[in-house]
């Protein structure tokens, strides 16, 4: 059987697309939004130094404004996936179906025009997903979604501890066929993601410990990060301190250690999913 595989995923968006920025954008220092793109080169170079390829879930608005950035990532061998279209990160569950269709399809078409290939993966803004939205994602031609967070419930954000922890056919949870789901990995026992803000809030040792436990428990694992977390996000009035907390050097050092440790097991999410579906991994699941 193949050894466990780790999909490093990057949600490529503007920093003011982050959930906790909503309603505070006008009070942010000039140029703060664009900072969301400034960390892309660091993570791309880091992956390249270790001979790894990741998956970049990219906003359609970013792709429109910076097509050369998307093309460069694709040329480096990274998987390009969709994170929806709008910078505002709308909750698609609250939109009319026609608007959901536009958000999903337009972003896919923009990315496909840039890379000249099909876009297989999708991740919803703020991980907001239900069966109606997922059916639109499937009908748009995506092969997989990665919006489910099977963590303990985080009020106002996400989480459902009863959800599957490993990739599955979406009929199992959403009742939607014809598309796979790759859930965000949570640390066994703790039940929280080993990704993004959790690395900054709970610390580097939590991230390394949590991924070690997950890699021992699950054959297919994923973590996510945002490019803006690799730079020093400024604090300003009314912005919760946990947004800029430990951004910059702390995250850069943490991811350098993480990628160095698992470099021979890292692959793009679509590739990990295909290997998992092919039965190359052990099907045994260790309870979290």
ABEGO torsion letter per residue (X at the ends): XBBBBBBBBBBBBBAAABAAABGAAAABBBGAAAAAAAAAAAAAAAAAAAGBBBBBBBBAAAAAABAAAAAAAAAAGBBBBBAEABAAGBBAAABBAAAAAAAAAAAAAAAAAAAGBBBABBBBBGGBBBAAAAAAAAAAGBABBBABBABBBBBGBBEBAABBABBBBAAAAAGBBGBBBBBBBBBBGAGBBBBEAAAAAAEAAAAAAAAAAAAAABABBBBBBBAAAABBBBBBBGBBAAAABGBEAAAAAAAAAAAAAAAAABBBAAAAAAAAAAGABBABBBBX
